[in-house]
Amino acid sequence: MSLPASPKVTRIFLQVLRFRRPIVVAFALLTAAGIYGALRIPNDPAIDRLVVAGDPTAQATVDFEKVFPEGDQALVMLESPDPLSDAAVSAASRVESQLAKIPHVEAQSLLTLYRRAGSGRQAGSGEAGLRAFATGTSLFRRAGLIGDHYLGIGIQLHADSAAERDRALSAIDAVVLPLATSGGPFTAVRRVGQPWLEAWLERETTAATQRFMPLFGIFLMVLVYIVYRSWRALGAIIITLGAIVAMAVGLAELFGWSNTVVSTLVPLTVMVTATATLVYIHSRYIEPDDTLTLLEHHARALANKFLPCTASMFATAVGFAALAVSEIRPVREMGLWTACGLVVAWIGCFTLFPALQSLMRTPLLSERRPAARWFPRFVDALVPATRRYRWPLIGASIVLMLCGAASLFGVPGKLEPLSLETDALTYVNPSEPVAQDTRRFERTNGLDMFELWLRTPPGHALDPDFLRAVEQLTRRFESDSRITAVDGPTSVLRWSRYIESGSDRLPMQASAWPKLAGDLEQIMLTEPGAREYVDVADLASVRLSIRGRAELFGRTGAMRSFIEQTWAAEQQREPALRAVRGSVVGKGAVSSAITARLLPTLTESFAITATVIFCAFLVVFRSPSARLMTMIPSFFAILSVFIVMRLAGIPLNIATILIGSTVLGATENDQVHFFYHFQEGASAGSTAGALRHALLVAGRPILFATLINASGFLALALSDLPPMRQFGIVSASAFVLALVADFTALPGALWVVSRFTRRA
């Protein structure tokens, strides 16, 4: 049998094979450059930097942080049966003084304020005095500085780099962690806050690839050897993959991309897609041919697979490039990074791999018998079965797709849409002590923080009427039980008043506020911490830090809407606020903006990918109806996998929103090769003959490629990053579903199309 191939493309590959040695040398140099670039990629997994720089919320937050720069805030909780006992207080005082000596660390507790109160008034003495001071106001509980069974030490980190932050956190851990096992008054020590979470994310982002890529490599080597029974074929595939992945990852240094919580998918996706393409190429190469020379046979095999492999890799690249529409920065970068890496993979598959095949003299089918000898018998039974059950197969696929769409978008009045989340804690392994401690604190005190940035005319931030209106706004927020704390300029006055008089209530009579405004100005001159809420440069900005439990407000973004509506109502009611501009900014606002963009990212990128792929293959294969039919497995896999997500309780997050473009791009490879060889088998004169030819030529590579794809992404299940673990489970499930549709719904659909074609 002679392999059908374009003579012009065959001549091109003959030249590639003749220049095999220079090609290998050139790729060796490029691989070294890729490794060098990969080692220089910075880490940037922070949740608050997920939105692209041009986003209005992100830009407003950047502008806000220029006016109110602050370090990362954290809390150390020292648990004790009686946190105000003399033993616990003495030990906490020593811990606080030790923490204050750590570079870049500020530490403060209620003991700090109690000592200050002792110099300003008669605060009482001994344990009784401290108890009266600690329980005489709700301010301490709102700030998290005391609870029923713990004393809290607030920490502020002023680190200029991740290395400084990590050193400070290590020093903090060295001071506080031994307290739980020292036999002292504290039964447990809990650490709460973003610094520990971000440090864990950075470590895990770096380690994730190192953990599961070797496992995938071992599985790949075993599978390839079982399939082809040749060490030389295995060597050619492994060397090609190593070079491709090194160059693809090194592109980040060239384009300025960084490692984020989803960038782990880049080398994995490039490796999985390239491996599937190499399997298609090598499976065609080992088949017998009636050409006179091995070199000519090799060139014809490459030319035969050039169009379907190019089209399928183009489909995958388009799928990821479509993520450029996302306003979530890591998703956009990951999509462009993967698309560029797939271009590198395409070049390597048709240059480096053939050169290595030729140099290493990989054996043909006559020399090594591959696995799956049972496959022809399976095809003989499958073809008539898909004709007999074509309508039930197509109907069942459509029903499952509709159920998947309902699982994603919900059913009005019956089923809520698939849940969305970007909470920083969802990116941390729930078994990590820091995550458990933070969750415990969040259940009672809330950790969702929004900043209300109030901008006044220059010089009016300390006007008595304005400050009185801010206090009224603060009380309005605090009257809602879902809000746990509101800190602002008048909070400073409340703390000061409590320390001096034992009462934290501020008078609301207008006549009292000129003196209070003067007191605040004096406090700001002597207390640096008081300047965190008023811009002292031009007295034109004030901030209110509002903390609460966002889940109690309902749907995503509801807490932000509540803050904006409360501010609008108070501004309308209070004349002193009419000239003030208010906007909600900060990490909570950025997180809310990210969550709001998850579903649009999924639907927009998927729509763009599907449209471009359909148009491209319409040009290649010239059959709109057949092309639509061949997309059934991809749509079936993508929509059905949302049923899996619903049943497994997997939400849409920064990783799982990639499922649409990833699966559509990757599974289209199988349909492209299937339909290409279906057309190739049209010379048989019947649909049965064409299907049998397509299944015999493309069926085994599709099966092997699916095993590679599914196992590669399933390796992510070993990741400690929950989104990566969830994405691995979801994507592997989608590949298996696509494989089932490839051998059932797709042949059934082609039977239907062929039947209508005959009638026409």
KALIN-V271310 format. One record per residue. N is the residue number from 1. RES is the residue in three letters. SS is DSSP state (A for helix, B for strand, O for the rest). D_CENTER is the distance of its C-alpha to the mean C-alpha in whole Angstrom. Layout:
BEGIN
N|RES|SS|D_CENTER, N|RES|SS|D_CENTER
END
This chain:
BEGIN
1|MET|O|49, 2|SER|O|48, 3|LEU|O|44, 4|PRO|O|44, 5|ALA|O|43, 6|SER|O|43, 7|PRO|A|46, 8|LYS|A|44, 9|VAL|A|41, 10|THR|A|43, 11|ARG|A|45, 12|ILE|A|42, 13|PHE|A|40, 14|LEU|A|44, 15|GLN|A|43, 16|VAL|A|40, 17|LEU|A|41, 18|ARG|A|44, 19|PHE|O|42, 20|ARG|A|40, 21|ARG|A|41, 22|PRO|A|40, 23|ILE|A|37, 24|VAL|A|36, 25|VAL|A|37, 26|ALA|A|35, 27|PHE|A|32, 28|ALA|A|33, 29|LEU|A|33, 30|LEU|A|30, 31|THR|A|28, 32|ALA|A|29, 33|ALA|A|28, 34|GLY|A|24, 35|ILE|A|24, 36|TYR|A|26, 37|GLY|A|23, 38|ALA|A|20, 39|LEU|O|22, 40|ARG|O|21, 41|ILE|O|18, 42|PRO|O|17, 43|ASN|B|14, 44|ASP|O|12, 45|PRO|O|9, 46|ALA|O|11, 47|ILE|A|9, 48|ASP|A|12, 49|ARG|A|12, 50|LEU|O|9, 51|VAL|B|12, 52|VAL|O|14, 53|ALA|O|17, 54|GLY|O|19, 55|ASP|O|18, 56|PRO|A|21, 57|THR|A|19, 58|ALA|A|18, 59|GLN|A|21, 60|ALA|A|23, 61|THR|A|21, 62|VAL|A|22, 63|ASP|A|25, 64|PHE|A|26, 65|GLU|A|24, 66|LYS|A|27, 67|VAL|A|30, 68|PHE|O|28, 69|PRO|O|27, 70|GLU|O|26, 71|GLY|O|25, 72|ASP|B|22, 73|GLN|B|24, 74|ALA|B|24, 75|LEU|B|26, 76|VAL|B|28, 77|MET|B|30, 78|LEU|B|33, 79|GLU|B|34, 80|SER|O|38, 81|PRO|O|40, 82|ASP|O|42, 83|PRO|O|40, 84|LEU|O|43, 85|SER|O|45, 86|ASP|A|47, 87|ALA|A|45, 88|ALA|A|42, 89|VAL|A|42, 90|SER|A|44, 91|ALA|A|41, 92|ALA|A|39, 93|SER|A|41, 94|ARG|A|41, 95|VAL|A|37, 96|GLU|A|37, 97|SER|A|39, 98|GLN|A|37, 99|LEU|A|34, 100|ALA|A|36, 101|LYS|O|37, 102|ILE|O|33, 103|PRO|O|33, 104|HIS|O|30, 105|VAL|B|30, 106|GLU|B|32, 107|ALA|B|33, 108|GLN|B|35, 109|SER|O|36, 110|LEU|A|38, 111|LEU|A|41, 112|THR|A|40, 113|LEU|A|41, 114|TYR|A|44, 115|ARG|A|46, 116|ARG|A|46, 117|ALA|A|47, 118|GLY|A|50, 119|SER|A|51, 120|GLY|A|51, 121|ARG|O|53, 122|GLN|O|54, 123|ALA|O|51, 124|GLY|O|53, 125|SER|O|53, 126|GLY|A|51, 127|GLU|A|49, 128|ALA|A|51, 129|GLY|A|50, 130|LEU|A|46, 131|ARG|A|46, 132|ALA|A|47, 133|PHE|A|45, 134|ALA|A|42, 135|THR|A|43, 136|GLY|O|44, 137|THR|O|41, 138|SER|O|38, 139|LEU|A|36, 140|PHE|A|36, 141|ARG|A|34, 142|ARG|A|32, 143|ALA|A|31, 144|GLY|O|30, 145|LEU|O|33, 146|ILE|B|35, 147|GLY|B|34, 148|ASP|O|37, 149|HIS|O|36, 150|TYR|B|34, 151|LEU|B|35, 152|GLY|B|32, 153|ILE|B|32, 154|GLY|B|30, 155|ILE|B|28, 156|GLN|B|27, 157|LEU|B|26, 158|HIS|O|27, 159|ALA|O|25, 160|ASP|O|25, 161|SER|O|23, 162|ALA|A|20, 163|ALA|A|23, 164|GLU|A|25, 165|ARG|A|23, 166|ASP|A|23, 167|ARG|A|26, 168|ALA|A|27, 169|LEU|A|25, 170|SER|A|27, 171|ALA|A|30, 172|ILE|A|29, 173|ASP|A|28, 174|ALA|A|31, 175|VAL|A|33, 176|VAL|A|32, 177|LEU|A|31, 178|PRO|A|34, 179|LEU|A|36, 180|ALA|A|34, 181|THR|A|37, 182|SER|O|39, 183|GLY|O|42, 184|GLY|O|42, 185|PRO|O|41, 186|PHE|O|37, 187|THR|O|36, 188|ALA|B|32, 189|VAL|B|30, 190|ARG|B|27, 191|ARG|B|24, 192|VAL|B|22, 193|GLY|B|20, 194|GLN|A|17, 195|PRO|A|19, 196|TRP|A|18, 197|LEU|A|15, 198|GLU|A|14, 199|ALA|A|16, 200|TRP|A|15, 201|LEU|A|11, 202|GLU|A|13, 203|ARG|A|15, 204|GLU|A|13, 205|THR|A|11, 206|THR|A|14, 207|ALA|A|16, 208|ALA|A|13, 209|THR|A|15, 210|GLN|A|18, 211|ARG|A|18, 212|PHE|A|17, 213|MET|A|18, 214|PRO|A|22, 215|LEU|A|22, 216|PHE|A|21, 217|GLY|A|24, 218|ILE|A|26, 219|PHE|A|25, 220|LEU|A|26, 221|MET|A|29, 222|VAL|A|30, 223|LEU|A|30, 224|VAL|A|31, 225|TYR|A|34, 226|ILE|A|35, 227|VAL|A|34, 228|TYR|A|36, 229|ARG|O|38, 230|SER|O|39, 231|TRP|A|38, 232|ARG|A|38, 233|ALA|A|36, 234|LEU|A|33, 235|GLY|A|34, 236|ALA|A|33, 237|ILE|A|30, 238|ILE|A|29, 239|ILE|A|30, 240|THR|A|29, 241|LEU|A|25, 242|GLY|A|25, 243|ALA|A|26, 244|ILE|A|24, 245|VAL|A|21, 246|ALA|A|22, 247|MET|A|23, 248|ALA|A|20, 249|VAL|A|18, 250|GLY|A|21, 251|LEU|A|20, 252|ALA|A|17, 253|GLU|A|21, 254|LEU|A|22, 255|PHE|A|20, 256|GLY|O|19, 257|TRP|O|15, 258|SER|O|13, 259|ASN|B|11, 260|THR|O|8, 261|VAL|O|5, 262|VAL|O|5, 263|SER|O|8, 264|THR|A|10, 265|LEU|A|10, 266|VAL|A|12, 267|PRO|A|15, 268|LEU|A|15, 269|THR|A|15, 270|VAL|A|18, 271|MET|A|19, 272|VAL|A|19, 273|THR|A|20, 274|ALA|A|23, 275|THR|A|24, 276|ALA|A|25, 277|THR|A|27, 278|LEU|A|29, 279|VAL|A|30, 280|TYR|A|31, 281|ILE|A|33, 282|HIS|A|34, 283|SER|A|35, 284|ARG|A|37, 285|TYR|A|39, 286|ILE|O|40, 287|GLU|O|42, 288|PRO|O|46, 289|ASP|O|47, 290|ASP|O|51, 291|THR|O|50, 292|LEU|O|53, 293|THR|O|51, 294|LEU|A|47, 295|LEU|A|46, 296|GLU|A|47, 297|HIS|A|45, 298|HIS|A|42, 299|ALA|A|42, 300|ARG|A|42, 301|ALA|A|40, 302|LEU|A|37, 303|ALA|A|39, 304|ASN|A|38, 305|LYS|A|35, 306|PHE|A|34, 307|LEU|A|33, 308|PRO|A|31, 309|CYS|A|29, 310|THR|A|29, 311|ALA|A|28, 312|SER|A|25, 313|MET|A|24, 314|PHE|A|24, 315|ALA|A|22, 316|THR|A|19, 317|ALA|A|19, 318|VAL|A|20, 319|GLY|A|17, 320|PHE|A|14, 321|ALA|A|16, 322|ALA|A|16, 323|LEU|A|13, 324|ALA|A|15, 325|VAL|A|16, 326|SER|O|12, 327|GLU|O|13, 328|ILE|B|9, 329|ARG|A|10, 330|PRO|A|7, 331|VAL|A|7, 332|ARG|A|11, 333|GLU|A|11, 334|MET|A|10, 335|GLY|A|12, 336|LEU|A|15, 337|TRP|A|15, 338|THR|A|15, 339|ALA|A|17, 340|CYS|A|19, 341|GLY|A|19, 342|LEU|A|20, 343|VAL|A|23, 344|VAL|A|24, 345|ALA|A|24, 346|TRP|A|26, 347|ILE|A|29, 348|GLY|A|28, 349|CYS|A|29, 350|PHE|A|32, 351|THR|O|34, 352|LEU|A|33, 353|PHE|A|33, 354|PRO|A|36, 355|ALA|A|37, 356|LEU|A|36, 357|GLN|A|38, 358|SER|A|41, 359|LEU|A|41, 360|MET|A|41, 361|ARG|O|43, 362|THR|O|40, 363|PRO|O|43, 364|LEU|O|43, 365|LEU|O|43, 366|SER|O|47, 367|GLU|O|46, 368|ARG|O|43, 369|ARG|O|43, 370|PRO|O|39, 371|ALA|O|38, 372|ALA|O|38, 373|ARG|O|42, 374|TRP|O|41, 375|PHE|A|39, 376|PRO|A|42, 377|ARG|A|44, 378|PHE|A|41, 379|VAL|A|41, 380|ASP|A|44, 381|ALA|A|43, 382|LEU|A|40, 383|VAL|A|42, 384|PRO|A|44, 385|ALA|A|42, 386|THR|A|40, 387|ARG|A|43, 388|ARG|A|44, 389|TYR|O|41, 390|ARG|A|39, 391|TRP|A|39, 392|PRO|A|38, 393|LEU|A|35, 394|ILE|A|34, 395|GLY|A|35, 396|ALA|A|33, 397|SER|A|30, 398|ILE|A|30, 399|VAL|A|30, 400|LEU|A|27, 401|MET|A|25, 402|LEU|A|27, 403|CYS|A|26, 404|GLY|A|22, 405|ALA|A|22, 406|ALA|A|24, 407|SER|A|21, 408|LEU|A|18, 409|PHE|A|20, 410|GLY|O|23, 411|VAL|B|27, 412|PRO|O|28, 413|GLY|O|30, 414|LYS|O|29, 415|LEU|B|26, 416|GLU|O|23, 417|PRO|O|20, 418|LEU|O|17, 419|SER|O|15, 420|LEU|B|12, 421|GLU|O|10, 422|THR|O|9, 423|ASP|O|11, 424|ALA|A|11, 425|LEU|A|12, 426|THR|A|10, 427|TYR|A|8, 428|VAL|O|12, 429|ASN|O|14, 430|PRO|O|16, 431|SER|O|19, 432|GLU|O|19, 433|PRO|A|22, 434|VAL|A|20, 435|ALA|A|18, 436|GLN|A|21, 437|ASP|A|23, 438|THR|A|20, 439|ARG|A|20, 440|ARG|A|24, 441|PHE|A|24, 442|GLU|A|22, 443|ARG|A|24, 444|THR|A|27, 445|ASN|A|27, 446|GLY|O|23, 447|LEU|O|21, 448|ASP|B|19, 449|MET|B|21, 450|PHE|B|22, 451|GLU|B|24, 452|LEU|B|27, 453|TRP|B|29, 454|LEU|B|32, 455|ARG|B|34, 456|THR|O|38, 457|PRO|O|41, 458|PRO|O|41, 459|GLY|O|43, 460|HIS|O|43, 461|ALA|O|40, 462|LEU|O|43, 463|ASP|O|45, 464|PRO|A|46, 465|ASP|A|46, 466|PHE|A|42, 467|LEU|A|41, 468|ARG|A|43, 469|ALA|A|41, 470|VAL|A|38, 471|GLU|A|39, 472|GLN|A|40, 473|LEU|A|36, 474|THR|A|35, 475|ARG|A|37, 476|ARG|A|36, 477|PHE|A|32, 478|GLU|A|34, 479|SER|O|36, 480|ASP|O|33, 481|SER|O|32, 482|ARG|O|28, 483|ILE|B|28, 484|THR|B|29, 485|ALA|B|30, 486|VAL|B|30, 487|ASP|B|31, 488|GLY|O|33, 489|PRO|A|36, 490|THR|A|39, 491|SER|A|37, 492|VAL|A|38, 493|LEU|A|42, 494|ARG|A|41, 495|TRP|A|40, 496|SER|A|43, 497|ARG|A|46, 498|TYR|A|45, 499|ILE|A|46, 500|GLU|A|49, 501|SER|A|50, 502|GLY|O|48, 503|SER|O|47, 504|ASP|O|43, 505|ARG|O|45, 506|LEU|O|45, 507|PRO|O|48, 508|MET|O|47, 509|GLN|O|51, 510|ALA|A|50, 511|SER|A|53, 512|ALA|A|51, 513|TRP|A|48, 514|PRO|A|50, 515|LYS|A|51, 516|LEU|A|47, 517|ALA|A|46, 518|GLY|A|48, 519|ASP|A|47, 520|LEU|A|44, 521|GLU|A|45, 522|GLN|A|46, 523|ILE|A|44, 524|MET|A|41, 525|LEU|A|44, 526|THR|A|44, 527|GLU|O|41, 528|PRO|A|38, 529|GLY|A|35, 530|ALA|A|37, 531|ARG|A|36, 532|GLU|A|32, 533|TYR|O|33, 534|VAL|B|35, 535|ASP|O|35, 536|VAL|O|38, 537|ALA|O|38, 538|ASP|O|40, 539|LEU|O|39, 540|ALA|O|37, 541|SER|B|34, 542|VAL|B|33, 543|ARG|B|30, 544|LEU|B|30, 545|SER|B|27, 546|ILE|B|26, 547|ARG|B|25, 548|GLY|B|24, 549|ARG|O|23, 550|ALA|A|21, 551|GLU|A|21, 552|LEU|A|24, 553|PHE|A|24, 554|GLY|O|23, 555|ARG|O|21, 556|THR|O|17, 557|GLY|O|19, 558|ALA|A|22, 559|MET|A|23, 560|ARG|A|22, 561|SER|A|25, 562|PHE|A|27, 563|ILE|A|27, 564|GLU|A|28, 565|GLN|A|31, 566|THR|A|32, 567|TRP|A|32, 568|ALA|A|34, 569|ALA|A|36, 570|GLU|A|38, 571|GLN|A|38, 572|GLN|A|40, 573|ARG|A|42, 574|GLU|O|43, 575|PRO|A|45, 576|ALA|A|43, 577|LEU|A|40, 578|ARG|O|41, 579|ALA|O|40, 580|VAL|O|37, 581|ARG|B|34, 582|GLY|B|31, 583|SER|B|27, 584|VAL|B|24, 585|VAL|B|22, 586|GLY|O|20, 587|LYS|A|16, 588|GLY|A|17, 589|ALA|A|18, 590|VAL|A|15, 591|SER|A|12, 592|SER|A|15, 593|ALA|A|14, 594|ILE|A|11, 595|THR|A|11, 596|ALA|A|14, 597|ARG|A|13, 598|LEU|A|10, 599|LEU|A|13, 600|PRO|A|15, 601|THR|A|12, 602|LEU|A|13, 603|THR|A|16, 604|GLU|A|17, 605|SER|A|15, 606|PHE|A|17, 607|ALA|A|20, 608|ILE|A|21, 609|THR|A|20, 610|ALA|A|22, 611|THR|A|25, 612|VAL|A|25, 613|ILE|A|25, 614|PHE|A|28, 615|CYS|A|30, 616|ALA|A|29, 617|PHE|A|31, 618|LEU|A|33, 619|VAL|A|35, 620|VAL|A|35, 621|PHE|A|36, 622|ARG|O|38, 623|SER|O|37, 624|PRO|A|35, 625|SER|A|36, 626|ALA|A|35, 627|ARG|A|32, 628|LEU|A|31, 629|MET|A|32, 630|THR|A|30, 631|MET|O|27, 632|ILE|A|28, 633|PRO|A|26, 634|SER|A|23, 635|PHE|A|23, 636|PHE|A|24, 637|ALA|A|21, 638|ILE|A|18, 639|LEU|A|20, 640|SER|A|22, 641|VAL|A|18, 642|PHE|A|17, 643|ILE|A|21, 644|VAL|A|19, 645|MET|A|16, 646|ARG|A|19, 647|LEU|A|21, 648|ALA|A|18, 649|GLY|O|17, 650|ILE|O|13, 651|PRO|O|12, 652|LEU|B|10, 653|ASN|O|6, 654|ILE|O|3, 655|ALA|O|4, 656|THR|A|7, 657|ILE|A|8, 658|LEU|A|9, 659|ILE|A|11, 660|GLY|A|14, 661|SER|A|14, 662|THR|A|14, 663|VAL|A|16, 664|LEU|A|19, 665|GLY|A|19, 666|ALA|A|19, 667|THR|A|22, 668|GLU|A|24, 669|ASN|A|25, 670|ASP|A|27, 671|GLN|A|28, 672|VAL|A|29, 673|HIS|A|31, 674|PHE|A|33, 675|PHE|A|34, 676|TYR|A|35, 677|HIS|A|37, 678|PHE|A|38, 679|GLN|A|40, 680|GLU|A|41, 681|GLY|A|43, 682|ALA|A|45, 683|SER|A|48, 684|ALA|A|48, 685|GLY|O|50, 686|SER|O|48, 687|THR|A|44, 688|ALA|A|45, 689|GLY|A|46, 690|ALA|A|43, 691|LEU|A|40, 692|ARG|A|42, 693|HIS|A|41, 694|ALA|A|38, 695|LEU|A|37, 696|LEU|A|39, 697|VAL|A|38, 698|ALA|A|34, 699|GLY|A|34, 700|ARG|A|33, 701|PRO|A|31, 702|ILE|A|29, 703|LEU|A|29, 704|PHE|A|28, 705|ALA|A|25, 706|THR|A|24, 707|LEU|A|24, 708|ILE|A|23, 709|ASN|A|20, 710|ALA|A|19, 711|SER|A|20, 712|GLY|A|18, 713|PHE|A|15, 714|LEU|A|16, 715|ALA|A|17, 716|LEU|A|13, 717|ALA|A|15, 718|LEU|A|16, 719|SER|O|13, 720|ASP|O|13, 721|LEU|O|9, 722|PRO|A|10, 723|PRO|A|6, 724|MET|A|7, 725|ARG|A|11, 726|GLN|A|11, 727|PHE|A|9, 728|GLY|A|12, 729|ILE|A|15, 730|VAL|A|14, 731|SER|A|14, 732|ALA|A|17, 733|SER|A|19, 734|ALA|A|18, 735|PHE|A|20, 736|VAL|A|23, 737|LEU|A|23, 738|ALA|A|24, 739|LEU|A|26, 740|VAL|A|28, 741|ALA|A|28, 742|ASP|A|29, 743|PHE|O|32, 744|THR|O|33, 745|ALA|A|32, 746|LEU|A|32, 747|PRO|A|36, 748|GLY|A|37, 749|ALA|A|36, 750|LEU|A|38, 751|TRP|A|41, 752|VAL|A|41, 753|VAL|A|40, 754|SER|A|43, 755|ARG|A|45, 756|PHE|A|45, 757|THR|A|45, 758|ARG|A|49, 759|ARG|A|50, 760|ALA|O|49
END
